[in-house]
Amino acid sequence: MKKDMSGIELRELQCTDGLDVYNMLQTIGSEENEFHNDAYGLSFEEFKSWLKKQYNWSRGIELPEGYVKQWIFWMYVEGRPVGFGKLREKLTEHSKKIGGNIGYAISSVERGKGYGTVLFGMLLNKAKEIKIETVMSTVEKGNPISKRIQETNGGILIQENDQRWYFSFDSQLDR
């Protein structure tokens, strides 16, 4: 059954994001299935500073050494944020092993509704739009739901080891 996409949108992180996004981020742990949510546990004031840093990083401003541009997007359903995703401009040596250049998480209170599949597909479309040349994702072996999401979105299993599966989405990016 295909998820109804009406009322679902992807919004890029802005420095003016408010309490709705902040509250959603507090429902996603600091590290779940290798996905890092650095806003978890921050005060609202700290969150506002974190937004500014992330916004700058998405524009290549004040990037720490070894980092690449990364965009953060909020998935909204009927006007409320339910999850978020990250897109890295390119793969680093570390992200080739753990994470890839696309990641996502859904609020703990919104899971099981198919939003992960929809969000991942929207992030793939955004990767194509911003001309990311290679998209790869890794999934911990203990997370079969995410594996299914990768496969549903056209991911090709290119490698696996004892800890994780590696998926390529380059065929999804054909221009």
N, C-alpha and C positions, 0 to 999 in steps of 0.2 A: 504494500500500500504506500503510495507516494504522499509525503507530508505536504499539507497545504502551506504554501509559501506566503500567502497574504498575511499581512501584519508582521512579517519578519524582515528585519533589516540589519545591516552591518554598518556600524559607525566607527570611524577612526578615533582613537584616543585624542582628547583635547584637554588643554590645561584648565578649562572651565568645567570639566565633568564634576558631578556633585555627589550628594548623599546616596542617590539610587545606585550608582556604580560602586561607591565605597561599600555600601551594605552588601551588595552582591559579592564583592571580592572577599568579604569576611566569611562567606559560606563555602569558600574553596580553601582547603588547607594550604600551608606554605609549600608543601611538596607532595603531590599526589601523582603516582605513576610516572615519576620523573619529570612532571610538569611543575615548574617553579612559579609560585605566586608571591612575589616579593612584597605585595601590598597587604598580605594577610597579617593581622595583628598591629598594623600601624594605627596611630591616632589619626583623626581626620586631618589635622594640620600636617602631619608627616605625609599623609596620602597626597595632599596638594603639592608638596615638594617632589614626591615621587612622580606624579603626573608630569611635572615640568621636566624632570630628568629624562623620562621616557620619551616625551615629545621631542626633546633636543636630540636624543639618540636616534630617533627615526629620521632626523634630518642630517645625521652625521656630525652633530655638534657635541663636543666634549666626550667623545667615545673613549672608554678606557682602552688601553693597549690590548690588542687581540680580539676586540669586539668588532662586529659589523652592524650596519644599520638594521634596526628591528622595528617593525610597526606592530602596534597593538590595536586590536579591533574588538568592540563590544557587540555582542549579538543581542538585539532587542526583539522581543515578541510582544506585540500589542502595547508598545510604549514602555516596557520594563526590561531592564537588562537581565539576561538569564545565563550568560556565559561570555567567555572571551577567548581570543586566539592571538597568536604571535606569528609573524612572518619575518624570517631573517633574510636579508638581501642575498647572501650566499652562504655556502657551507664553510665552516672552519674545521680544522683537524679534530677538535673536540666534538663539534656537532655532527660530524660524519660517524662518530662512534655512539654518541648518546644524544638523542633529540631530533636530529635533522634540522631542517629550516622551517618547519611548520609544527605548531603545537596548539593545543586547545584544552579548555576545561569548561565544564558546565556546573552551575551552582548546585550544591548538594540537594536543594529542595526542588530542583527542576529536572533531575536525572530520570531516565526511563521513559522519556516522552519523544525520543527521536531527535532531539535538538543537537546532539553531538554529530550525527550524520549530516544534518543540514548545515551546521556551522563549518564543518570540515570542507564541505562542498563549496560554501561561500568563500572560504579562505583560499581554496584552489583557484576559484575565479578571480579573486583579488590578486593572487600571485601572477596570474596570466596578464591581468590588467596593468600591473606595475612592472611587468617584463622581467620577472625573476626567471632566470634561464634554466635552473635545475631545482626541482622540488623533491625532497626526500624526507621520509619520516621514520622514526624508530618507535617500536612498541615493546614495552616490557612483557615478557612471557606470562606474567601473572595478570595480564589485562586483555583477555580474549574479546571483550566488548569493543575495545579500541581497534583490535585487529580486524574485527568485522566491519567497523566504520571505514578503515583504510580500504578494505576490499570492495565495499559497496561504492566507494568513490573512485574506483578504477585503479587502485594501487596495485603495482606489480611487485610481488615478493622477490627481492633480488639477493637476499642473504639472510641467514639466521645463525645464531649461536645459542649457548645455554641460557643466556639472559634476555635476548630480545630478537624481534623480527625487524627487518629493514625493508622498507617499501619505496619504490620509485613512482613518481607521478609525471615524469617527463612526457609521456604520451598524452597526458591530459593538457599539456601546455602547447601542443602543436598550434602554430599560428596560422 
